[in-house]
Amino acid sequence: MDLKLEQPSPQQAVLYVSGRVDAQSSDGLKQAIKEAAERSVMHLVVNLQAVNVIDSSGLSALVSGYKVMHERGGQLALTGLGEQIKVALELTRLNRVFPIYDDTADALAAGVPDGNEP
């Protein structure tokens, strides 16, 4: 699994995840989300477009990240969901927990204002 964090504004960030999110890599995802929250990010978009496999450990890492963001008054949203991830979220009903957007731009637009707006 590879992770890349971009922060287009002080309160918004996009975490690009690629590869496999499984028992061997899920701790890295949890840590990346925690680090974003510690940077005072209030709206974190996790882009899963390049993820080819996610297992229960990966889903657990997303839930853990959701809790971390929520406890800090922030939000974690998902975007770029492939068919396997959509099915996994539907089967676990996590699609009712996470805000899910078609693309990263929509997710950012729906999030916390970037501070440059009047």
C-alpha positions in Angstrom: 0.0 0.0 0.0 1.2 3.5 -0.8 -0.1 6.7 0.8 0.1 10.3 -0.4 -1.3 13.2 1.6 -2.1 16.5 -0.1 -3.4 19.5 1.9 -5.1 22.0 -0.4 -6.1 24.2 2.5 -5.3 24.3 6.3 -8.5 22.4 7.2 -8.8 20.1 4.2 -6.7 17.2 3.1 -6.8 14.4 0.6 -5.2 11.0 1.4 -4.6 9.1 -1.8 -4.4 5.3 -1.1 -3.1 2.8 -3.6 -2.5 -1.0 -3.6 -3.8 -3.5 -1.1 -5.3 -2.3 2.2 -5.2 -5.5 4.3 -4.0 -6.8 7.6 -0.3 -6.1 6.7 -0.9 -2.5 5.7 -3.9 -1.2 7.6 -1.9 0.2 10.5 -0.2 2.5 8.1 -3.6 3.8 7.0 -4.7 4.4 10.6 -1.5 6.2 11.3 -1.8 8.5 8.2 -5.3 9.4 9.2 -4.2 10.1 12.8 -1.4 12.3 11.5 -3.8 14.3 9.3 -6.0 14.9 12.3 -3.1 16.1 14.4 -2.4 18.7 11.7 -5.8 20.2 12.5 -7.4 18.9 9.3 -11.1 19.0 9.8 -12.2 17.4 6.5 -10.2 14.5 5.3 -11.1 12.9 2.0 -9.7 9.3 1.5 -9.4 8.6 -2.2 -9.5 4.9 -2.7 -9.5 4.9 -6.6 -6.1 3.1 -6.8 -7.0 0.5 -4.2 -7.4 -3.0 -5.7 -8.1 -5.0 -2.6 -9.5 -4.0 0.8 -10.2 -6.6 3.5 -11.8 -6.4 7.0 -8.7 -4.9 8.5 -8.7 -2.2 5.9 -12.4 -1.4 6.6 -11.5 -1.4 10.3 -8.8 1.1 9.7 -11.3 3.4 7.9 -13.7 3.1 10.8 -10.9 3.9 13.2 -10.0 6.9 11.2 -13.6 8.0 11.1 -13.7 7.9 14.9 -10.5 9.9 15.2 -11.8 12.6 12.9 -15.2 12.6 14.5 -13.7 12.9 18.1 -11.9 16.0 16.9 -15.0 17.5 15.4 -13.9 16.7 11.9 -15.2 14.5 9.1 -13.8 11.7 7.0 -15.2 11.2 3.6 -14.6 8.5 0.9 -14.2 8.9 -2.8 -13.0 6.8 -5.8 -14.7 3.6 -4.7 -14.2 0.6 -7.0 -16.8 -2.1 -7.2 -15.2 -4.4 -4.6 -15.0 -1.6 -2.1 -18.6 -0.5 -2.8 -19.8 -4.1 -2.2 -17.7 -4.4 1.0 -19.2 -1.1 2.4 -22.7 -2.1 1.4 -22.4 -5.6 3.0 -21.1 -4.1 6.3 -23.6 -1.2 6.0 -20.6 1.2 6.4 -22.0 3.0 3.3 -24.5 4.5 5.8 -21.7 5.7 8.1 -19.2 7.4 5.7 -20.0 10.3 3.4 -19.3 8.9 0.0 -18.7 11.1 -3.1 -18.1 10.4 -6.8 -14.9 12.3 -7.0 -12.4 14.2 -4.8 -13.6 17.7 -6.0 -17.1 17.0 -4.9 -15.9 15.7 -1.5 -13.8 18.8 -1.0 -16.6 21.1 -2.0 -18.9 19.5 0.5 -16.4 19.7 3.3 -15.2 22.3 5.8 -14.7 25.8 4.2 -11.0 26.5 3.4 -11.0 29.7 5.3 -10.7 31.9 2.2 -14.4 32.3 1.8 -16.2 35.4 3.2 
